Amino acid sequence: MLTRNCLSLLLWILFDGGLLTPLQPQPQQTLGTEPRENVIHLPGRQSHSQRVKRGWVWNQFFVLEEYMGSEPQYVGKLHSDLDKGEGTVKYTLSGDGAGTVFTIDETTGDIHAIRSLDREEKPFYTLRAQAVDIETRKPLEPESEFIIKVQDINDNEPKFLDGPYVASVPEMSPVGAYVLQVKATDADDPTYGNSARVVYSILQGQPYFSIDPKTGIIRTALPNMDREVKEQYQVLIQAKDMGGQLGGLAGTTVVNITLSDVNDNPPRFPKSIFHLKVPESSPVGSAIGRIRAVDPDFGQNAEIEYNIVPGDGGNLFDIVTDEDTQEGVIKLKKPLDFETKKAYTFKVEASNLHLDHRFHSAGPFKDTATVKISVLDVDEPPVFSKPLYTMEVYEDTPVGTIIGAVTAQDLDVGSSAVRYFIDWKSDGDSYFTIDGTEGTIATNELLDRESTAQYNFSIIASKVSNPLLTSKVNILINVLDVNEFPPEISVPYETAVCENAKPGQIIQIVSAADRDLSPAGQQFSFRLSPEAAIKPNFTVRDFRNNTAGIETRRNGYSRRQQEFYFLPVVIEDSSYPVQSSTNTMTIRVCRCDSDGTILSCNVEAIFLPVGLSTGALIAILLCIIILLAIVVLYVALRRQRKKDTLMTSKEDIRDNVIHYDDEGGGEEDTQAFDIGALRNPTAVEENQVRRDIKPDALCLPRPRPPVEDSTDIRDFIHQRLQEHDLDPAAPPYDSLATFAYEGAGSLAGSLSSIDSLATDGDQDYDYLADWGPRFKVLADLFGEEESYNPDKVT
């Protein structure tokens, strides 16, 4: 009670400058506060310090929150010692809520709260009070500050701001294992009463969990809670203020607790024996069955490893774990054979990969089951006695010779006969044949080791009772060499010897090559042919290591006497039968220096002793070429001068036509153009094709009778005009032969404009219509001009 009464009183507030005297406390108050005394300087009084009494009397220092009364709530009273009760003092209030929340009686100094307050919204208000002379409006005392606190009531329940909660705890945990801590918040004043004192309790979730009433820590309340029995728990937690007393406000939240898994359960096979049936034709590595052990744990605690216990069939089978289903997959390591063994029995062990040592006392974390596998008989293809057959045959072996045989058997119960044939895809050239019943292989063509040294093909065996069941085996045939090719000299076949060579000098090392497959240790021998051994210029020295040297036998050689020497060399091999060949080497004589270095083997070197250098030879050749060019040019000029003056080229005629506007002296003027063609028609007959244009399709003119030299020129021209008029392939203009000559009595007259009429109107162009269809356009043109000539209109 003493604490609560002390909190219900507001301390006296000291004012600077002025004197306030306390009122007597009201009867209901049990405790009061003595006025405090301060030393102040009053205005207009002595300058020395004077002790002045000041004081405030408060009937109540706190105001209740959530006040619901009909009258304003009384807060307290202000009174100044200078107030004699004559109404000369006025009290003013300013600060937080002055005028809106709190009011003051200007005459009595009573303070009231005019509306309901909420401590959680604002816990206190800071105000300032002052006494003023009502007449002069001057302050009687300095302004003083005080605080009004809102007294809390229990109007807020505890709240779990972080709820609902999710937590987990390992299964099989001991009693008191920590799970989670919850916390509720109360908005009431924790310093006043028990309004904010919270107590926790469990409304739902017992007897599995417990909670500390003060801290809110949740712990396990039962030992050995098993996740495999129950995994999820929902606990309802209550937080109540007022220390949990009657009348306190409460709030609740939900905590979802999950038991996390631990490896507390070993794997167990649902049955002790597993029966599997496997066809004997199952390929190696294939899965032939699955078994599974059950582990009620979860995640990595349920991972199982399977192993085959050594025993019957353990080397034929293998088992692996399927990561997704945790099943044991049994695979075949070796092929099965029903005819050899029909059943296998072995044991499989299942164990956990991740063990928890806390539960080893419960027993071994593994289990064992028996697997029985029955092999099923399958109709299988024949089986060859070997996986690969290797045979040998000499080349040039006669066709039809048997070189080997293959054997395949049907191992099934009630075996069937076997048929053999060659896989045509591997032996497309059919070099070999096979007997379909016996399996013997024979040659079908002559073999040549030098073209093909080895043959590789496949033979297929099928059952007569079921031809679809086949098996295949590879055949490797090596062709053995027969010594049929003689050895030959390897390149080079040509060498050189110096003119100053000495006897016994080796000028070339030669070796041999044999197209036959030479066996190990085969030797080649070299010698000079018998016909060349008589007074030889060169000889052959055999070094006995499959090489030989060409050795000189003379003291110097002359290119002038003989430039080339041909040396026949005989080479023999050591195989059976012995093969030999004669190889001719060409030896060229060359000029060398004193050290034996070849300087030149060319033809020009022969002339060097005469004293002619290479530059001199080149100069001579250039002079010869220049003389030949002069001679050719002279002959060409001579022929040009003797050329016939007759004009046989259509190009010349075309040139005359192009320059038809040139005014000459008539027939007597022979300088303007050449009229020889008109005077010699026979020369024209020799060249029928025109050269002035290149027609698209060559159309030769129709043959015509030759024109005699005595024929009149006019008849000749008319004949040529008629031919060109009727020739559809002729150019759209006439040749020179038509217009180049003006005969006697020609209607066209002279082409010269010297003697022409003064005007075109005096000329008559009617004759153009008689010249044929090619001049029709020209005749119509001049005829129209004449018809529209105004000078002829009378």
C-alpha positions in Angstrom: 0.0 0.0 0.0 2.8 2.4 0.8 4.3 1.9 -2.8 0.9 2.4 -4.4 0.1 5.6 -2.3 3.5 7.0 -3.1 2.9 6.5 -6.8 -0.5 8.3 -6.4 1.2 11.5 -5.3 3.0 14.0 -7.5 6.2 15.6 -6.2 6.2 19.3 -5.5 7.3 21.4 -8.3 9.6 24.3 -7.6 9.0 27.6 -9.4 11.8 30.3 -10.0 10.7 33.8 -8.8 7.5 34.0 -6.7 6.0 32.4 -3.6 3.5 29.6 -3.5 2.1 28.3 -0.3 0.6 24.9 0.1 -3.0 24.2 0.9 -4.1 21.8 3.5 -4.4 18.3 2.2 -7.9 17.0 1.7 -9.3 14.6 4.3 -9.2 11.5 2.0 -5.5 11.8 1.5 -3.3 9.8 3.8 0.0 11.0 2.6 1.1 14.4 1.4 4.2 16.2 0.3 5.7 19.1 2.1 6.3 22.3 0.1 9.9 22.8 -1.0 11.6 26.0 -0.3 13.9 27.8 -2.8 16.0 30.9 -2.5 14.8 33.4 -5.2 15.3 37.0 -6.2 12.0 38.9 -6.3 11.7 41.8 -8.7 12.0 45.3 -7.0 13.0 43.9 -3.6 16.4 43.8 -1.7 19.4 42.7 -3.6 20.4 40.3 -0.9 19.1 36.8 -1.0 15.8 36.2 0.7 14.2 32.9 1.6 10.8 32.6 -0.1 8.2 29.8 0.4 6.6 28.3 -2.7 4.5 25.3 -3.1 1.7 23.3 -5.0 -0.9 21.2 -3.4 -2.2 18.2 -5.6 -5.2 16.2 -4.6 -4.2 13.6 -7.2 -1.0 13.1 -9.2 -2.3 10.3 -11.6 -5.3 10.2 -13.9 -7.0 6.9 -14.5 -7.0 5.6 -18.1 -10.2 4.5 -19.7 -12.2 6.7 -17.4 -15.9 6.3 -18.3 -17.6 8.8 -15.8 -20.2 11.4 -16.9 -18.2 14.3 -15.3 -14.7 15.4 -16.2 -12.1 13.5 -14.1 -10.5 15.7 -11.4 -6.8 15.8 -11.7 -5.5 18.4 -9.2 -5.4 22.1 -8.0 -3.0 25.0 -8.4 -2.7 27.8 -5.8 -0.2 30.6 -5.4 0.7 32.2 -2.1 0.0 35.6 -3.7 -3.6 34.6 -4.3 -5.5 36.2 -1.3 -8.8 35.0 -2.6 -9.8 38.4 -3.9 -10.0 37.3 -7.5 -6.9 39.2 -8.6 -5.0 36.1 -9.8 -5.6 34.2 -13.0 -4.2 30.6 -13.6 -3.1 29.5 -17.1 -2.1 26.0 -18.4 0.0 25.1 -21.5 1.8 22.1 -22.8 0.7 18.6 -23.9 -3.0 18.3 -24.2 -3.7 21.8 -22.6 -7.2 22.8 -23.7 -7.9 19.5 -25.5 -7.3 16.9 -22.8 -6.8 19.0 -19.7 -8.5 22.2 -18.6 -7.9 24.6 -15.7 -10.2 26.8 -13.7 -8.6 30.3 -14.1 -9.9 31.4 -10.7 -9.6 28.3 -8.5 -6.7 26.6 -10.3 -8.6 23.2 -10.5 -7.4 20.9 -13.3 -9.7 18.3 -15.0 -9.3 15.7 -17.8 -12.1 16.2 -20.2 -11.8 12.9 -22.2 -10.8 9.3 -21.7 -7.1 8.5 -21.8 -5.2 5.4 -23.0 -1.9 4.8 -21.3 -0.7 2.5 -24.1 -1.3 5.4 -26.5 0.5 8.1 -24.3 1.7 7.3 -20.8 2.3 10.8 -19.5 1.8 14.5 -20.4 4.1 17.4 -19.7 2.4 20.7 -18.8 3.4 24.2 -17.7 1.4 26.4 -15.2 1.6 30.1 -14.4 -0.2 32.7 -12.1 -0.9 36.0 -13.8 -2.3 39.3 -12.4 -5.8 39.6 -13.8 -5.6 43.3 -14.2 -2.0 43.9 -15.4 -1.7 40.6 -17.2 1.7 40.3 -15.7 3.0 37.0 -14.4 3.1 36.9 -10.6 5.5 34.0 -10.7 7.7 32.3 -13.2 6.2 29.5 -15.4 6.6 26.1 -13.8 6.5 22.6 -15.5 4.9 19.5 -14.1 3.9 16.0 -15.3 0.6 14.1 -15.2 0.9 10.4 -15.6 -1.8 8.1 -16.8 -2.5 5.4 -14.3 -2.6 1.9 -16.0 -5.4 -0.5 -15.7 -5.4 -4.1 -17.0 -7.0 -3.6 -20.4 -4.6 -5.6 -22.7 -4.2 -9.4 -22.9 -0.8 -11.0 -23.6 -0.1 -11.7 -27.3 2.3 -14.1 -29.0 3.8 -12.0 -31.7 5.7 -14.8 -33.4 3.0 -17.5 -33.3 2.1 -20.0 -34.4 5.3 -21.8 -33.8 7.0 -24.8 -35.6 9.5 -26.9 -33.8 11.1 -30.4 -33.9 12.8 -32.7 -31.5 14.5 -36.0 -32.1 12.5 -39.1 -31.4 13.4 -41.2 -28.4 14.6 -38.1 -26.6 14.8 -38.2 -22.8 12.4 -36.3 -20.5 13.2 -32.6 -20.3 14.7 -32.3 -23.8 14.5 -28.8 -25.0 12.0 -28.2 -27.8 11.2 -24.4 -28.1 10.8 -21.2 -26.1 7.7 -19.1 -26.7 7.2 -15.5 -25.6 4.0 -13.4 -25.0 4.0 -9.6 -24.9 1.6 -7.5 -22.7 1.1 -3.9 -23.6 0.2 -2.9 -20.0 2.5 -1.1 -17.7 5.0 -3.6 -16.3 6.0 -1.2 -13.4 2.5 -0.9 -12.0 0.8 -3.8 -10.4 0.5 -7.2 -12.1 -1.1 -6.2 -15.3 1.9 -7.1 -17.4 3.0 -10.1 -15.4 2.6 -13.2 -17.7 2.3 -16.8 -16.7 2.5 -19.7 -19.3 0.6 -22.9 -19.3 -0.3 -25.8 -21.7 -4.0 -26.2 -22.5 -3.4 -29.1 -25.1 -0.5 -31.4 -25.6 -0.1 -33.1 -22.3 1.3 -35.4 -21.1 3.9 -35.3 -24.0 5.3 -31.8 -23.3 5.6 -29.3 -20.5 6.3 -25.6 -20.3 8.0 -23.4 -17.8 5.4 -20.9 -16.4 7.8 -18.0 -16.2 10.3 -18.5 -19.2 7.9 -20.2 -21.7 10.5 -23.0 -22.5 8.8 -26.1 -23.8 10.4 -29.5 -23.0 9.5 -33.2 -23.5 7.5 -34.7 -20.7 7.5 -38.4 -21.8 10.6 -40.6 -22.6 11.1 -42.6 -25.8 8.5 -40.9 -28.0 8.7 -42.9 -31.2 8.3 -41.2 -34.6 7.2 -44.4 -36.2 4.2 -44.4 -33.8 3.3 -40.7 -33.9 5.2 -38.0 -35.8 3.2 -34.8 -35.4 2.0 -33.1 -32.2 0.0 -29.9 -31.8 0.4 -28.1 -28.5 -1.8 -25.2 -27.3 0.0 -22.7 -25.1 -1.7 -20.0 -22.9 -0.2 -16.8 -21.6 -2.2 -15.1 -18.8 -1.4 -11.8 -17.0 -2.1 -10.7 -13.4 0.3 -13.6 -12.5 -2.3 -16.1 -13.6 -4.8 -14.9 -10.9 -8.5 -14.9 -11.4 -9.6 -12.0 -13.6 -6.4 -11.8 -15.6 -6.5 -11.6 -19.4 -5.1 -14.5 -21.5 -3.8 -15.2 -25.0 -3.1 -18.5 -26.7 -0.9 -19.8 -29.5 -0.3 -23.1 -31.3 3.0 -24.9 -31.4 3.4 -27.7 -34.1 6.1 -30.1 -32.9 7.5 -32.8 -35.2 9.6 -35.8 -34.0 12.6 -36.0 -36.3 13.9 -39.4 -37.2 16.8 -41.3 -35.7 18.1 -44.6 -36.8 16.5 -46.7 -34.1 15.1 -49.4 -36.4 17.1 -52.0 -38.3 16.1 -53.2 -41.8 13.9 -56.3 -41.9 13.0 -58.7 -44.8 9.3 -59.3 -44.9 10.0 -63.0 -45.7 12.9 -65.3 -45.2 13.0 -66.9 -48.7 12.8 -65.2 -52.1 12.1 -67.4 -55.2 13.3 -66.1 -58.6 13.1 -67.7 -62.1 15.7 -66.7 -64.7 15.9 -67.8 -68.3 19.3 -69.2 -69.2 19.5 -66.8 -72.1 19.6 -63.8 -69.8 22.6 -61.5 -70.9 25.4 -60.9 -68.5 24.9 -57.6 -66.5 21.1 -57.7 -66.8 18.8 -57.4 -63.7 17.2 -60.8 -63.0 15.2 -59.9 -59.9 14.5 -57.5 -56.9 14.2 -58.1 -53.2 13.5 -55.5 -50.5 14.1 -55.1 -46.8 11.7 -52.8 -44.9 13.1 -50.0 -42.7 10.5 -47.8 -40.9 13.1 -45.0 -40.5 13.2 -42.0 -42.8 15.8 -40.4 -45.1 19.4 -41.5 -44.8 18.5 -43.6 -41.7 16.5 -45.8 -44.0 19.3 -46.3 -46.6 20.1 -50.0 -47.0 23.1 -51.8 -48.3 22.7 -55.3 -49.7 25.5 -57.9 -49.9 25.6 -61.5 -51.0 26.9 -63.9 -48.4 29.7 -66.0 -49.9 28.3 -69.4 -50.8 26.6 -71.3 -53.6 26.2 -69.1 -56.7 27.8 -66.1 -55.1 30.3 -65.7 -57.9 27.6 -65.8 -60.6 25.4 -63.0 -59.2 25.8 -59.5 -57.8 23.4 -57.2 -55.9 23.2 -53.4 -55.9 20.9 -51.0 -54.2 18.3 -49.0 -56.1 18.8 -45.4 -54.6 15.2 -44.5 -55.3 13.3 -47.5 -54.0 16.0 -48.9 -51.6 15.5 -52.3 -53.3 18.2 -54.9 -53.8 18.7 -55.5 -57.6 20.2 -58.9 -58.4 22.3 -58.9 -61.5 23.9 -61.6 -63.6 27.7 -61.7 -63.5 28.3 -64.8 -65.7 26.1 -66.6 -68.3 23.7 -69.3 -67.1 23.4 -72.8 -68.6 20.4 -74.9 -67.9 22.2 -78.0 -69.1 25.0 -77.4 -66.6 23.1 -76.3 -63.5 19.4 -75.8 -63.0 19.2 -73.9 -59.6 21.2 -71.7 -57.3 20.8 -70.8 -53.7 22.5 -68.0 -51.8 21.9 -65.6 -48.9 21.5 -61.8 -49.0 22.3 -59.5 -46.1 20.6 -56.1 -45.6 22.2 -53.5 -43.3 22.0 -49.7 -42.6 24.6 -47.4 -44.0 24.3 -44.8 -41.2 24.3 -46.3 -37.7 23.4 -44.6 -34.4 25.6 -46.0 -31.6 23.0 -45.2 -29.0 20.8 -48.0 -30.2 23.4 -50.8 -30.7 22.2 -52.4 -27.5 18.9 -53.1 -29.2 20.6 -55.7 -31.4 22.4 -55.9 -34.8 21.1 -53.5 -37.4 20.9 -56.0 -40.3 18.8 -58.9 -41.5 19.4 -61.9 -43.7 17.2 -63.7 -46.3 17.7 -66.7 -48.6 17.4 -66.3 -52.4 16.6 -69.3 -54.6 17.1 -68.9 -58.4 15.7 -71.5 -60.8 17.2 -71.5 -64.3 14.7 -71.9 -67.1 15.6 -73.9 -70.2 15.6 -71.8 -73.4 16.0 -73.0 -77.0 19.5 -71.7 -77.6 21.5 -71.3 -80.9 24.5 -73.6 -81.6 27.7 -73.0 -79.8 31.1 -72.9 -81.7 34.0 -74.9 -80.2 36.2 -71.8 -80.4 35.5 -68.1 -80.1 37.9 -67.4 -83.1 39.3 -69.6 -85.8 42.7 -68.9 -87.3 43.9 -70.7 -90.5 46.7 -70.4 -93.0 46.9 -71.0 -96.7 49.6 -70.5 -99.4 49.0 -68.1 -102.1 48.2 -69.6 -105.5 46.6 -72.6 -103.8 44.4 -74.4 -106.3 40.7 -73.6 -106.1 38.7 -76.0 -104.0 41.5 -76.8 -101.6 40.2 -77.4 -98.0 42.1 -75.2 -95.6 40.3 -75.9 -92.3 36.9 -76.6 -90.6 34.7 -75.1 -87.9 32.5 -77.0 -85.5 29.3 -75.9 -83.7 27.0 -78.0 -81.5 23.4 -77.7 -80.1 23.8 -78.1 -76.4 20.0 -78.1 -75.7 18.2 -81.2 -74.6 17.4 -83.2 -77.8 20.1 -81.5 -79.9 19.4 -80.6 -83.5 21.7 -80.8 -86.5 23.6 -77.7 -87.5 24.0 -75.9 -90.8 26.9 -73.6 -91.8 27.1 -70.7 -94.2 29.4 -67.7 -94.8 28.1 -64.3 -93.9 28.0 -62.6 -97.2 28.3 -59.2 -95.6 31.9 -60.0 -94.4 33.0 -62.0 -97.5 31.4 -60.1 -100.4 34.0 -61.2 -102.9 33.4 -65.0 -102.2 37.1 -66.0 -101.9 36.1 -69.0 -99.8 33.3 -71.6 -99.5 32.0 -73.7 -96.7 30.4 -77.1 -96.6 27.0 -76.6 -95.0 27.0 -79.9 -93.2 30.7 -80.6 -92.4 31.8 -77.0 -91.8 34.9 -77.4 -94.0 36.3 -74.2 -95.5 37.8 -74.3 -99.0 39.3 -71.7 -101.4 37.0 -70.4 -104.1 39.5 -68.3 -106.0 43.2 -68.0 -106.5 44.8 -66.0 -103.6 47.5 -63.4 -104.0 49.4 -62.4 -100.9 50.7 -59.3 -102.5 47.2 -58.0 -103.1 45.6 -59.3 -99.8 47.7 -60.8 -97.1 44.8 -61.6 -94.7 41.1 -62.4 -94.9 38.6 -61.9 -92.1 35.0 -63.0 -92.4 32.3 -64.6 -90.4 30.6 -68.0 -90.4 27.0 -68.4 -89.2 25.7 -71.6 -87.7 22.0 -72.3 -87.4 19.9 -75.1 -86.0 18.0 -77.2 -88.5 15.0 -77.4 -86.2 14.9 -73.7 -85.7 16.8 -71.7 -88.4 16.1 -68.5 -86.6 18.5 -69.5 -83.9 21.9 -68.6 -85.2 25.4 -67.9 -83.8 28.4 -66.3 -85.5 32.2 -66.8 -85.3 35.0 -64.9 -86.9 37.5 -66.6 -89.2 41.0 -65.2 -89.7 42.9 -66.6 -92.7 46.5 -65.6 -93.3 47.9 -66.0 -96.8 51.4 -67.4 -96.8 53.9 -66.1 -99.3 55.3 -68.1 -102.2 58.5 -66.8 -103.7 57.2 -65.8 -107.0 58.7 -62.3 -107.5 62.4 -61.6 -108.1 64.1 -58.9 -106.2 64.7 -55.5 -107.8 67.1 -52.6 -107.3 65.6 -49.9 -105.2 65.8 -46.4 -106.5 68.0 -44.8 -107.9 68.5 -46.6 -111.2 70.8 -43.8 -112.4 74.1 -42.6 -111.0 77.1 -40.6 -112.2 80.9 -41.0 -112.4 83.5 -38.3 -112.5 85.8 -38.0 -115.5 88.8 -38.1 -113.2 87.6 -41.2 -111.2 90.2 -43.6 -110.1 90.0 -47.5 -110.3 88.4 -49.2 -107.3 86.3 -46.1 -106.4 82.7 -46.8 -105.1 80.4 -44.4 -106.9 77.0 -45.7 -105.7 75.5 -48.0 -103.0 72.5 -50.0 -104.2 69.9 -52.1 -102.3 67.2 -54.5 -103.3 63.4 -54.8 -102.7 61.3 -57.9 -103.0 57.5 -57.8 -103.3 57.3 -61.2 -101.7 57.0 -61.5 -97.9 60.6 -62.1 -97.1 61.1 -64.5 -94.2 63.5 -63.6 -91.4 67.1 -63.8 -92.5 66.6 -63.7 -96.2 69.7 -62.5 -98.1 70.1 -60.8 -101.5 73.2 -61.4 -103.6 74.6 -59.0 -106.2 76.8 -59.7 -109.2 77.6 -58.4 -112.6 75.9 -60.2 -115.5 78.2 -62.6 -117.5 78.1 -60.6 -120.7 79.2 -57.4 -118.9 82.0 -59.2 -117.1 84.3 -59.1 -120.1 86.6 -56.1 -119.9 84.1 -54.2 -117.7 84.3 -50.5 -117.2 82.5 -51.0 -113.8 82.0 -53.9 -111.5 79.7 -54.8 -108.6 81.0 -55.4 -105.1 78.6 -57.4 -102.8 78.8 -56.2 -99.2 76.9 -59.3 -97.9 74.4 -57.2 -96.1 71.7 -56.9 -98.8 73.6 -53.9 -100.3 76.3 -53.6 -103.0 78.6 -51.0 -104.4 79.2 -49.9 -108.0 83.0 -49.9 -108.4 85.0 -48.2 -111.1 87.6 -50.3 -113.1 89.3 -47.6 -115.2 91.5 -44.6 -114.5 89.4 -41.8 -115.8 86.4 -41.5 -118.2 85.8 -39.1 -121.2 82.5 -37.7 -122.0 83.6 -37.0 -125.6 84.3 -40.7 -126.1 81.2 -42.0 -124.2 78.7 -40.0 -122.1 76.6 -42.9 -120.8 77.4 -46.4 -119.6 74.8 -49.1 -119.0 75.7 -51.6 -116.3 73.5 -54.9 -115.9 73.3 -56.0 -112.3 72.0 -59.5 -111.3 70.2 -59.8 -108.0 69.1 -63.1 -106.4 67.1 -63.8 -103.3 67.5 -66.7 -100.8 64.0 -68.1 -100.8 62.8 -71.3 -102.5 62.6 -71.4 -105.4 65.4 -68.9 -106.0 64.3 -65.8 -108.0 66.7 -63.5 -109.7 66.5 -60.4 -112.0 68.8 -58.3 -114.1 68.6 -54.6 -113.5 70.3 -52.1 -115.8 71.9 -49.1 -114.2 72.7 -46.0 -116.2 76.0 -44.3 -115.3 76.6 -40.8 -116.6 80.0 -39.3 -117.0 80.2 -35.8 -115.4 82.8 -33.1 -114.9 84.0 -32.9 -111.3 86.5 -30.9 -109.3 89.5 -32.4 -107.6 87.5 -33.4 -104.6 85.1 -35.4 -106.6 82.2 -32.9 -106.5 80.2 -32.9 -109.6 80.3 -29.6 -111.4 78.2 -30.3 -114.5 76.6 -33.1 -116.4 74.8 -30.9 -119.1 75.3 -31.0 -122.8 76.9 -27.5 -122.9 79.7 -28.8 -120.8 81.1 -30.6 -123.8 81.9 -27.4 -125.5 83.7 -25.9 -122.6 87.1 -27.2 -123.6 86.8 -25.3 -127.0 86.8 -22.1 -125.1 83.2 -21.1 -125.4 81.5 -19.9 -122.3 77.8 -20.1 -121.4 77.4 -16.4 -122.2 78.9 -16.8 -125.6 76.6 -19.7 -126.4 73.5 -17.6 -125.4 74.7 -14.7 -127.6 75.1 -17.0 -130.6 71.6 -18.4 -130.1 70.2 -14.9 -129.9 71.9 -13.9 -133.2 70.5 -17.0 -134.9 67.0 -16.1 -133.7 67.3 -12.5 -134.9 68.5 -13.6 -138.4 65.6 -16.0 -138.7 63.2 -13.3 -137.8 64.6 -11.0 -140.5 64.4 -13.7 -143.1 60.8 -14.4 -142.2 59.9 -10.7 -142.3 61.6 -10.3 -145.7 59.7 -13.3 -147.2 56.4 -11.9 -145.9 57.0 -8.5 -147.5 57.9 -10.1 -150.8 54.7 -12.1 -150.8 52.7 -9.1 -150.0 54.1 -7.2 -153.0 53.3 -10.1 -155.4 49.8 -10.4 -154.1 47.1 -10.3 -156.8 45.4 -7.0 -157.2 42.0 -8.6 -157.7 39.7 -7.8 -154.9 38.5 -11.2 -153.5 37.6 -10.0 -150.0 34.1 -8.9 -149.3 35.6 -6.6 -146.7 37.1 -4.5 -149.4 33.8 -4.3 -151.3 32.1 -3.4 -148.0 34.6 -0.6 -147.5 33.7 0.8 -150.9 30.1 0.6 -150.1 30.6 2.4 -146.8 32.3 5.2 -148.7 29.7 5.3 -151.5 29.2 9.0 -151.0 32.7 9.7 -152.3 32.5 11.7 -155.5 34.8 10.3 -158.1 35.4 10.9 -161.8 33.0 8.3 -163.0 34.0 5.1 -164.8 37.2 6.6 -165.9 38.3 7.3 -162.3 40.0 4.1 -161.3 41.6 5.6 -158.2 38.4 6.0 -156.1 37.7 2.3 -155.9 38.7 -0.9 -157.5 36.2 -2.0 -160.2 38.2 -5.1 -161.0 35.5 -7.2 -159.5 33.0 -6.0 -162.0 35.3 -6.6 -164.9 36.3 -10.1 -163.6 33.1 -11.8 -162.4 34.9 -15.1 -162.3 37.0 -13.9 -159.4 33.9 -13.0 -157.6 32.5 -16.5 -158.0 35.4 -17.9 -155.9 34.3 -16.2 -152.7 30.6 -16.6 -152.2 30.4 -15.9 -148.4 30.1 -12.2 -147.4 32.6 -10.8 -144.9 30.9 -7.6 -144.0 28.6 -9.2 -141.5 28.3 -12.5 -139.6 24.9 -14.0 -140.3 23.2 -16.0 -137.6 22.9 -19.0 -140.0 25.1 -19.3 -143.0 23.0 -19.5 -146.1 24.9 -19.9 -149.3 23.4 -18.4 -152.4 21.8 -20.6 -154.9 24.0 -21.9 -157.7 23.8 -19.9 -160.8 25.2 -20.4 -164.3 28.6 -18.8 -164.8 28.6 -15.4 -166.5 30.7 -15.1 -169.6 33.2 -12.4 -169.8 31.5 -11.1 -172.9 28.2 -10.7 -171.2 27.0 -7.2 -170.9 27.6 -5.6 -167.5 24.0 -4.5 -167.2 22.7 -8.1 -167.5 25.2 -9.1 -164.9 24.0 -6.4 -162.4 20.3 -7.2 -163.0 21.1 -10.9 -162.4 22.8 -10.1 -159.1 20.0 -7.8 -158.0 17.4 -10.5 -158.6 19.5 -13.0 -156.6 19.7 -10.7 -153.6 16.0 -9.7 -153.8 15.0 -13.4 -153.6 17.5 -14.4 -150.9 15.9 -14.1 -147.5 19.2 -14.5 -145.6 20.9 -11.6 -147.4 21.7 -8.4 -145.5 19.2 -5.5 -145.7 21.6 -3.7 -148.1 23.0 -4.4 -151.5 26.6 -5.3 -152.3 29.1 -3.2 -154.1 28.5 -5.2 -157.2 25.0 -3.7 -157.4 25.8 0.0 -157.2 29.5 0.5 -157.8 29.4 0.5 -161.6 27.4 2.9 -163.7 26.8 1.2 -167.0 25.9 2.9 -170.2 22.3 4.1 -170.3 21.9 3.6 -166.5 18.6 5.0 -165.2 20.2 6.0 -162.0 22.6 8.3 -163.6 25.7 9.6 -161.9 25.9 9.4 -158.1 27.8 12.7 -158.1 25.9 15.8 -157.0 27.9 18.1 -159.3 25.5 17.8 -162.2 22.4 17.3 -160.1 19.3 19.3 -160.7 18.8 22.4 -158.7 15.8 21.1 -156.8 14.6 17.7 -155.8 11.2 18.4 -157.3 12.6 18.2 -160.9 13.8 14.6 -160.3 11.7 11.6 -161.2 11.9 8.7 -158.7 9.6 6.3 -160.4 12.4 4.1 -161.4 13.0 3.1 -157.7 9.8 1.0 -157.9 11.4 -1.1 -160.6 14.4 -2.0 -158.4 12.7 -4.6 -156.4 11.1 -5.0 -152.9 14.2 -3.8 -151.1 13.8 -0.3 -152.6 10.0 -0.2 -152.0 10.2 1.8 -148.9 12.5 4.3 -150.6 10.2 4.6 -153.6 7.2 5.1 -151.4 9.0 7.8 -149.4 10.0 9.9 -152.5 6.7 9.2 -154.2 4.8 10.7 -151.2 7.0 13.8 -151.3 6.3 14.2 -155.0 2.5 13.8 -154.4 2.5 16.5 -151.7 4.9 18.9 -153.4 3.1 22.3 -153.6 5.1 23.4 -156.6 3.4 20.8 -158.7 -0.1 21.9 -157.9 -1.6 24.0 -160.7 
